[in-house]
């Protein structure tokens, strides 16, 4: 009798173990599927426009791939958390930048990096991105969450615009201002805020807009819509057109402000070697395009296939965006011809490049300083 009871108990344990394995076999994939569906939500990645799969990128006439060595200097090291964009006040000699802690900071770029004094100038909160100087000397800020802000001389902050055509801005980004005070800026996405910007890029849908704001009548006008994460914007020297960058498409486009082509958009430079951020005219016949990171086999594959981007969304939500590398600044002619690329394999998320005198100043989304490169060491042909 004891032996039969033992056998029966063993049989029950075996059956229970088998049942558990079957349940795990059925429920584990189901649980994983439910988890993945919850992470992806209603995001449905779409194919990008054709042209991203070109095997070769544009090559600059001159490439300088090691700017972090003795060639560059760190300004305000540890005092400028994430200096995303830069603007220079020639009269006062200040460089202004927006930092990730909500401060607009300024400093005079002295000859010796250790002598740089960083001033906490205006606290606007949120995450200030693009900065530009108005003809009257005031600074205008594209604050990612609030919208377009003006920093007044009396110390106050004014909200200029936070919507267009009844649609709220979700990610105000790049900005430039014409000589008559008209403000041009990008709403990189009307669907995702800055803290979820990777989702906008991975979704592959045109959620961005190019917008203008006229402070004389407080009129906000959408100049172009259905753009792919429009980022930096820069007026041409004659101010007949402007250039804006579309980050995931690795291209910059020209919008005609006036003339026979008024309102038309055409490609300015495409098939860039990496993903563009801000763009600035350097005052010397070139545009400086910040390259936040270079293209790679991994990113080429991801950007080509919506299904891969769908699974990458889960990874991004759990651990963040895979890092970019070999960032820098690309100098192009007024016709879009690549002239020089200043980069380094250990640089990532370079977000702006601004030429002042003989120096190139580089801002970053993630670093705690502004990089300065002496361009006289790398003379650029016209």
C-alpha positions as CSV (number, residue, x, y, z in Angstrom):
1,X,0.0,0.0,0.0
2,X,2.7,2.6,0.8
3,X,4.4,1.9,-2.4
4,X,1.2,2.5,-4.4
5,X,0.5,5.8,-2.5
6,X,4.1,6.9,-3.3
7,X,3.6,6.1,-6.9
8,X,0.3,8.0,-7.0
9,X,1.9,11.0,-5.4
10,X,4.8,10.9,-7.8
11,X,2.3,10.7,-10.7
12,X,0.4,13.7,-9.4
13,X,3.7,15.7,-9.1
14,X,4.6,14.7,-12.6
15,X,1.2,15.8,-13.9
16,X,1.4,19.1,-12.0
17,X,4.9,19.7,-13.4
18,X,3.8,18.9,-16.9
19,X,0.8,21.2,-16.5
20,X,3.0,24.0,-15.3
21,X,5.4,23.6,-18.2
22,X,2.5,23.7,-20.6
23,X,1.1,26.8,-19.0
24,X,4.5,28.5,-19.1
25,X,4.9,27.5,-22.7
26,X,1.5,29.1,-23.5
27,X,1.5,32.1,-21.2
28,X,5.1,33.3,-21.5
29,X,4.8,34.3,-25.2
30,X,1.4,35.8,-24.5
31,X,2.8,37.8,-21.6
32,X,5.7,39.0,-23.8
33,X,3.3,39.9,-26.5
34,X,1.1,41.9,-24.1
35,X,4.2,43.7,-22.7
36,X,5.4,44.6,-26.1
37,X,2.0,45.8,-27.2
38,X,1.8,48.0,-24.1
39,X,5.2,49.5,-24.8
40,X,4.5,50.2,-28.5
41,X,1.0,51.5,-27.9
42,X,-0.6,53.0,-31.0
43,X,2.8,53.8,-32.6
44,X,2.8,52.4,-36.1
45,X,6.2,53.1,-37.8
46,X,5.9,54.0,-41.5
47,X,8.5,53.7,-44.3
48,X,10.6,56.8,-44.8
49,X,10.7,58.5,-48.3
50,X,13.0,56.8,-50.7
51,X,16.6,57.9,-50.9
52,X,17.8,57.0,-47.4
53,X,19.5,53.8,-48.6
54,X,22.1,55.4,-50.7
55,X,25.3,53.4,-50.1
56,X,27.6,56.5,-50.0
57,X,27.2,59.7,-48.1
58,X,28.3,63.1,-49.2
59,X,32.1,63.6,-48.7
60,X,33.5,66.9,-47.7
61,X,36.4,68.3,-49.6
62,X,38.3,68.4,-46.3
63,X,37.8,66.0,-43.3
64,X,39.3,66.6,-39.9
65,X,38.3,63.5,-37.8
66,X,40.1,64.2,-34.5
67,X,39.0,67.6,-33.2
68,X,39.0,66.5,-29.5
69,X,42.7,66.3,-29.2
70,X,44.9,69.4,-28.8
71,X,42.9,71.2,-31.5
72,X,39.9,72.0,-29.3
73,X,39.3,73.6,-26.0
74,X,36.5,73.2,-23.4
75,X,34.8,76.4,-22.3
76,X,32.7,76.6,-19.1
77,X,33.5,73.0,-18.4
78,X,31.0,71.7,-15.8
79,X,29.0,74.9,-15.8
80,X,27.1,74.5,-19.0
81,X,24.9,71.4,-18.8
82,X,23.7,70.6,-22.3
83,X,24.4,73.9,-24.1
84,X,22.1,73.0,-27.1
85,X,22.3,76.1,-29.3
86,X,24.5,79.2,-29.4
87,X,24.0,82.8,-30.4
88,X,26.6,85.6,-30.3
89,X,26.1,89.3,-29.4
90,X,28.8,91.1,-31.2
91,X,28.2,94.4,-29.4
92,X,28.4,93.0,-25.9
93,X,30.8,90.1,-26.7
94,X,28.6,87.4,-25.1
95,X,27.8,83.9,-26.2
96,X,24.3,82.8,-25.1
97,X,23.1,79.3,-24.8
98,X,20.2,77.3,-23.4
99,X,20.9,74.5,-20.9
100,X,18.9,71.5,-19.9
101,X,18.3,72.8,-16.3
102,X,16.2,75.6,-17.8
103,X,18.8,78.4,-17.6
104,X,19.9,80.7,-20.4
105,X,23.5,81.3,-19.6
106,X,26.1,83.6,-21.2
107,X,29.8,84.1,-21.2
108,X,32.5,86.0,-23.0
109,X,34.8,83.6,-24.8
110,X,38.1,84.7,-23.4
111,X,41.5,83.6,-24.8
112,X,42.1,81.3,-21.9
113,X,39.4,78.6,-21.3
114,X,40.0,78.7,-17.5
115,X,39.3,82.4,-17.4
116,X,35.7,82.0,-18.8
117,X,33.1,83.3,-16.4
118,X,29.6,81.7,-16.9
119,X,26.7,83.8,-15.8
120,X,23.2,82.4,-15.0
121,X,21.3,85.0,-16.9
122,X,17.6,84.0,-17.3
123,X,15.7,81.0,-16.0
124,X,13.0,80.1,-18.4
125,X,12.4,76.5,-17.1
126,X,11.7,73.5,-19.3
127,X,14.3,72.8,-21.9
128,X,15.5,75.8,-23.9
129,X,16.7,74.7,-27.4
130,X,17.2,77.2,-30.2
131,X,18.3,80.8,-29.4
132,X,18.4,83.8,-31.6
133,X,19.0,87.6,-31.3
134,X,16.5,90.1,-32.4
135,X,17.4,93.4,-34.1
136,X,16.5,95.2,-30.9
137,X,19.0,93.1,-29.0
138,X,16.6,90.9,-27.1
139,X,17.1,87.1,-27.1
140,X,14.3,84.8,-28.4
141,X,14.3,81.2,-27.2
142,X,12.6,78.1,-28.6
143,X,11.7,76.4,-25.3
144,X,10.7,72.8,-26.1
145,X,7.6,72.6,-24.0
146,X,6.3,76.2,-23.6
147,X,6.8,77.6,-27.1
148,X,8.5,80.7,-28.4
149,X,9.8,83.0,-25.6
150,X,11.3,86.5,-25.6
151,X,13.7,87.6,-22.8
152,X,12.9,91.2,-22.2
153,X,15.4,93.8,-21.1
154,X,13.4,94.4,-17.9
155,X,14.1,90.9,-16.8
156,X,10.7,89.4,-17.7
157,X,9.9,86.6,-20.0
158,X,7.1,86.8,-22.6
159,X,5.4,84.0,-24.3
160,X,5.2,84.8,-28.0
161,X,3.5,81.8,-29.5
162,X,2.5,78.3,-28.3
163,X,0.3,77.1,-31.2
164,X,-0.5,77.6,-34.8
165,X,-3.7,76.9,-36.7
166,X,-5.2,75.7,-33.4
167,X,-2.6,73.0,-32.9
168,X,-0.3,73.3,-29.9
169,X,3.4,73.1,-30.4
170,X,4.9,70.0,-28.8
171,X,8.5,70.5,-29.5
172,X,9.6,74.0,-30.5
173,X,13.2,73.6,-31.7
174,X,15.3,75.8,-34.1
175,X,14.9,79.6,-34.6
176,X,16.3,82.5,-36.6
177,X,15.2,86.1,-36.9
178,X,15.2,88.3,-40.0
179,X,16.6,91.9,-40.0
180,X,13.0,93.2,-39.8
181,X,12.2,91.1,-36.7
182,X,10.2,88.3,-38.3
183,X,10.8,85.1,-36.3
184,X,11.2,81.8,-38.2
185,X,11.2,78.6,-36.2
186,X,10.4,74.9,-36.3
187,X,7.8,72.8,-34.4
188,X,9.7,69.5,-34.7
189,X,6.7,67.5,-33.7
190,X,3.0,68.3,-32.9
191,X,2.6,64.8,-31.6
192,X,5.5,64.1,-29.2
193,X,7.2,66.2,-26.5
194,X,11.0,66.4,-26.2
195,X,11.2,63.6,-23.7
196,X,9.7,61.3,-26.3
197,X,11.4,62.7,-29.4
198,X,13.0,59.3,-30.3
199,X,9.5,58.0,-30.8
200,X,8.8,60.7,-33.4
201,X,11.9,59.8,-35.4
202,X,11.3,56.0,-35.1
203,X,7.7,56.4,-36.1
204,X,8.8,57.8,-39.4
205,X,5.8,60.1,-40.0
206,X,5.9,63.8,-40.9
207,X,4.7,65.5,-37.7
208,X,6.7,68.7,-38.0
209,X,6.1,72.3,-39.2
210,X,8.0,75.4,-40.2
211,X,6.4,78.5,-38.7
212,X,6.8,82.2,-38.7
213,X,5.8,84.7,-36.0
214,X,5.3,88.5,-36.6
215,X,5.6,90.3,-33.4
216,X,4.1,93.5,-34.9
217,X,0.6,91.9,-35.0
218,X,1.2,88.6,-33.0
219,X,0.4,86.6,-36.1
220,X,1.6,83.0,-36.3
221,X,1.8,81.4,-39.8
222,X,2.5,77.9,-40.8
223,X,4.8,78.1,-43.8
224,X,5.3,74.3,-44.3
225,X,3.8,71.2,-42.8
226,X,4.2,67.4,-43.0
227,X,8.0,67.7,-42.3
228,X,10.1,65.0,-40.8
229,X,11.4,66.3,-37.5
230,X,12.4,69.7,-38.7
231,X,15.2,70.9,-36.5
232,X,17.6,73.9,-37.0
233,X,16.7,76.9,-39.2
234,X,18.9,79.6,-40.7
235,X,18.2,82.6,-42.9
236,X,20.2,83.0,-46.1
237,X,22.5,86.0,-46.2
238,X,20.1,87.9,-48.6
239,X,17.1,86.7,-46.5
240,X,15.3,85.7,-49.6
241,X,15.2,82.1,-48.3
242,X,16.0,80.0,-45.3
243,X,17.5,76.6,-44.8
244,X,16.0,74.0,-42.4
245,X,17.2,70.6,-41.4
246,X,15.1,67.4,-41.4
247,X,17.0,65.2,-38.9
248,X,15.9,61.6,-39.7
249,X,16.1,62.1,-43.5
250,X,19.7,63.4,-43.2
251,X,18.9,66.4,-45.4
252,X,18.5,70.2,-45.3
253,X,15.9,72.0,-47.5
254,X,15.4,75.5,-48.7
255,X,12.2,77.4,-48.2
256,X,11.8,80.5,-50.4
257,X,10.6,83.5,-48.5
258,X,10.2,85.9,-51.4
259,X,10.8,86.1,-55.1
260,X,9.3,84.0,-57.9
261,X,9.6,80.8,-55.9
262,X,8.0,82.3,-52.8
263,X,6.5,79.5,-50.7
264,X,8.3,76.7,-52.6
265,X,10.6,74.1,-51.0
266,X,13.5,72.4,-52.6
267,X,16.4,70.3,-51.5
268,X,19.5,72.2,-50.4
269,X,21.8,69.3,-49.5
270,X,20.8,65.7,-48.9
271,X,22.5,62.3,-48.2
272,X,24.4,64.0,-45.3
273,X,27.0,61.9,-43.5
274,X,25.0,62.0,-40.4
275,X,21.9,63.4,-38.7
276,X,21.6,67.2,-38.8
277,X,20.6,69.3,-35.8
278,X,21.0,73.1,-35.8
279,X,22.3,75.2,-38.7
280,X,24.0,78.6,-38.7
281,X,25.2,81.0,-41.4
282,X,28.9,81.7,-40.6
283,X,29.0,85.2,-42.1
284,X,31.7,84.1,-44.5
285,X,29.9,82.3,-47.3
286,X,29.2,79.0,-45.6
287,X,26.6,77.3,-43.4
288,X,27.7,75.3,-40.3
289,X,25.5,72.2,-39.9
290,X,25.7,70.3,-36.6
291,X,25.9,66.6,-37.1
292,X,24.6,64.9,-34.0
293,X,26.0,61.5,-35.0
294,X,27.2,59.8,-38.2
295,X,25.2,57.2,-40.1
296,X,26.1,53.6,-39.4
297,X,25.1,50.1,-40.7
298,X,23.0,49.7,-37.6
299,X,21.1,53.0,-38.1
300,X,20.8,52.5,-41.9
301,X,19.1,49.1,-41.2
302,X,16.8,50.5,-38.6
303,X,15.7,53.5,-40.6
304,X,15.1,51.3,-43.7
305,X,12.7,48.8,-41.9
306,X,9.6,49.9,-40.0
307,X,9.4,46.6,-38.2
308,X,12.8,47.0,-36.7
309,X,11.9,50.5,-35.6
310,X,8.8,49.1,-33.9
311,X,10.9,46.7,-31.8
312,X,13.5,49.4,-31.1
313,X,10.7,51.6,-29.6
314,X,10.5,49.0,-26.8
315,X,14.2,49.2,-26.2
316,X,14.1,53.0,-26.2
317,X,11.3,53.1,-23.7
318,X,13.2,50.7,-21.4
319,X,16.8,51.8,-21.6
320,X,16.9,54.9,-23.9
321,X,18.2,55.6,-27.4
322,X,21.3,53.7,-28.6
323,X,24.2,56.1,-28.6
324,X,25.4,58.0,-31.6
325,X,29.1,58.6,-32.4
326,X,31.4,60.5,-34.6
327,X,29.5,63.8,-34.2
328,X,30.8,67.1,-35.5
329,X,30.1,70.1,-37.7
330,X,29.8,70.1,-41.5
331,X,30.6,73.3,-43.4
332,X,28.8,73.7,-46.7
333,X,28.8,76.4,-49.3
334,X,25.8,78.6,-50.1
335,X,25.0,76.2,-52.9
336,X,25.1,73.2,-50.5
337,X,28.5,71.9,-51.5
338,X,30.2,70.1,-48.6
339,X,33.5,71.9,-47.8
340,X,34.8,70.6,-44.5
341,X,33.8,68.2,-41.7
342,X,35.1,68.6,-38.2
343,X,34.4,65.6,-36.1
344,X,35.7,63.0,-33.6
345,X,34.8,59.3,-33.0
346,X,34.2,60.1,-29.3
347,X,31.8,63.0,-29.9
348,X,28.1,62.5,-29.8
349,X,25.0,64.7,-29.9
350,X,26.8,67.8,-31.2
351,X,23.8,70.1,-31.6
352,X,25.2,73.4,-33.0
353,X,28.2,75.0,-34.6
354,X,28.7,78.7,-34.6
355,X,31.6,80.5,-36.1
356,X,32.8,83.7,-34.4
357,X,36.0,85.2,-35.8
358,X,38.5,82.5,-36.4
359,X,36.8,80.0,-33.9
360,X,34.1,77.4,-34.3
361,X,32.0,77.0,-31.1
362,X,30.1,73.7,-30.7
363,X,27.2,73.1,-28.5
364,X,25.8,69.7,-27.3
365,X,22.7,68.1,-26.0
366,X,24.6,66.1,-23.4
367,X,28.0,67.6,-22.6
368,X,28.8,70.0,-19.8
369,X,30.8,72.6,-21.9
370,X,31.1,74.3,-25.2
371,X,33.9,73.2,-27.5
372,X,36.0,75.8,-29.3
373,X,38.0,74.9,-32.4
374,X,40.6,77.3,-33.9
375,X,39.8,77.2,-37.6
376,X,43.0,79.0,-38.5
377,X,44.6,75.6,-38.0
378,X,42.2,74.2,-40.7
379,X,42.1,76.9,-43.4
380,X,39.0,76.6,-45.6
381,X,39.1,77.3,-49.3
382,X,36.2,79.5,-50.6
